[in-house]
């Protein structure tokens, strides 16, 4: 049995998976003496208040399963009726099949009595409470849950759908969806959010996520392995001191570029500067060096041997000489996909003795060769999108999209590297099992070049001596925040990568 992952840093908000939440509940009940029925009452009260606030008038329909999730829904129905709301309860199982706290709340429910679920009963509802399947569910929903989920989704155009704890059909631990899942406008979860609410495809089904405090005290002997990146992640990014020099602030090398792809290393280098690096050098094809000299005013450039605008094997020696005077190396932006260039990228990755970030074509150069990176002597960070990670793992992007957390962790373990899987739910996985999820919310970043910007930011943080997991998480957070500022300032559709670079200082300073 492998050792458990170390505790999460304090800049991650814990996201307990289903087993961890069960253990926390059991501790609260068994060790702290909180009755389970009381925990259900508090959860139902929080959910009822959220539904009443979001939908202040109109008919409410609670669709309840026979487990504890259904029990929460029955509490919601009782309270909303006590508050004067019209509430119908549709059950997926007869009341005599309910047990424990769910049965107790079934018996507490005032008239009118619950009715068996019928899709037509959702008509004219102002709000629908999805209380079918809870956090313990995984796999594909079976009948009658499958039909109820489909009916709720059909009605979602006319009614506000609020999920209880997790949208039914979403794996709360991973965000994976094996069959159908409720598409909620909002999800009200209890004690802490779960990973599946922040990781796609589950994130796309969860809507606005809010957490209800149900009174579980601190101190549960449970160590979640996944956390949500919080703004305080930036507290650990070193600042320039009064006596700092440009070298003390971090010297970063950016290596890449080829004919038609000169913009990528330029953006990575400029982003590194804006993220606080003191000295950035672009290692670029000699035949294209004039392009970089004209574009990069604050960044040094070093011409490397090339052929027809693509780096060649003799570039290895020149690049490694520069490593001796640098603190971090970003390899891959605009590198190109010629076989000789791929070979050069692999040799560089193996020989570089400082923290290394691999992006773009430096990742493609390692297709099916993740294990080779375990031989490196210094920290390694990989920043793939789904397609690049699929090539690294020798699978397809559909598999990555369906199992994002598992695939990111797999790559991190196999490469013994920090892996940042890009997306609105960017996942940062460490080889020790820890994983972080970025809140995202920055659709403006869906434009060419923003991945190069991210590489430059993380490269700058690595150059400042940050732990690679922390550097990747901080980079993902500040990058997304800059994207949100750009969208608000310029408009989502008009944002380009250069706008994000310019706003990195404001993002790091705390503006959002």
C-alpha positions, 0 to 999 in steps of 0.5 A: 500500500502506498503512503498517503499524500502529505497534508495540503498547504494552507493556500488550498481549500480542502475538497474532500472526496466521497470517502473523506467526507464519509470519514469526516461525518463519522468522526463528527457523529461518533467522536464529537457526538453530533446526531446524524439527524441534526446534521441532515437538518442543518444541511436541509435548512441551508439548502432550503434557504438557498432555494427560497432566496434564488426562487422567491416565488412559484411552485417548487418540486423536490425530486428525492431518492431513497438515500441520505440525499433524498433525506436532505430533500425531504427536510427542504420540502418540510421547511419550505412548506413551513415557510409558506411555499408550495412544494411537491415531493416526487419520490423515486422509491416508496416510503417504506423502502427508506431507512435511517434519517431519510425515513425519519424525515419522510415521516416528519413531512406534513401533507400533502404526501409525497407522490411517485415520480412522474416526468409530467409532474415537473411542469410549471415548476419554478424550481426543481431540487435534485435530491436523487443521488448523493456524494457516494454515487459513482458509475452510471445511473440506473432506473428510475434515477436515469429517467428522473435525471433526463426529465429534470434536464428537459425542464431546466429551460423553464425551472431553476434546478438546484442540486443537493450536495452534487448534481445527480450522476456526477462522481463527487470525487472526480467530476467524472460522468459515466452516463446522464447527469443533472445540469444544475443552475446551482449546487448547494453542498455541505461542509466543504465543496467536493472535487467533482464540483470543480473538475470537468465534466462535473464542473459544467453540470454544477452551476454556481457552487455554494457551501453550507456550514453544517456545524462539523467542527475543525479537527477531523483526522482526515487528510484530503488529497485535493484542494481548491486554489485560494487567493492566498497562494500568492502570499508565498511568491517572493517580492523584490526587496530593497537590496534585490538585484536583477539576478536575485529576482530570478534569471529565466531562460526561454528556449523555442521559436521557429519559422512562423512561431516566433510569437510563442517564445516572445510571449513566454519571455514577456510574461516572465518579466511581467511576473517578476523575473529579474533577468530573462533571456530568449534562446532562439534560432540564429536566423530569426534572431533579428525578429526577437531583437526588434520585439523584445526590448527588456529581454536578452536574446541568444542566437542558437544554431539552426537550419531553415529557422529550426534549432539544430543539435549544435544548439545543445552546447550553447544552451547548456552553457547559459544554464550555468547562470540561470535559475529556471528554464522554459522549453518548448514555446514555438519550438516546432515539430521536426524530428531533429528538434524533438531529439534536441528537446529530449537531450536538453530536458535530460541535461538541464540541471535547474528547474525546467518547465516543458510546454508545447512542442517540448511536451510533444517531443516526449510522446510516450516517453514520460518515464525518461523525465524521472532521470532529471536531477532538478524539478520538472513542471509539465503544462499540457492541454488535453491533446498534449497530455493524451500524446504523453499518455498514449491515449486520446483527448476524449479519455483525458476529458472524461478522466481529468484528475486521474490522468493528471495524477497518472502523468505526474506519477510516471514523470515524477514531475508536477503536471498542470493540465490546462482548462477552465478547471486547471488541475495541478498534480504533484508526484506525491499524490496531492492535486490542486484545482484552479477556480477558473472562470476566465473564458477570455483565456480561450485564445492563442498564446495564453498558454505561453503566457502561463509558461512564462509566469510559472517560469518566473516563479520557479526562477524565484526558488519556489517549490514547483507545486506551489509555483504552478498553482500560483501561476495558474491562479494569477494567470486566470485572474489576469484573464478575468481582469482583461475580460472586464476591461476589454470584453471577453471576445476581444482579449488577446494574450498580450492583454493578459501579459500587461495585466499580470502585475495587477492580478498579482497585486490582488485585483479581481 
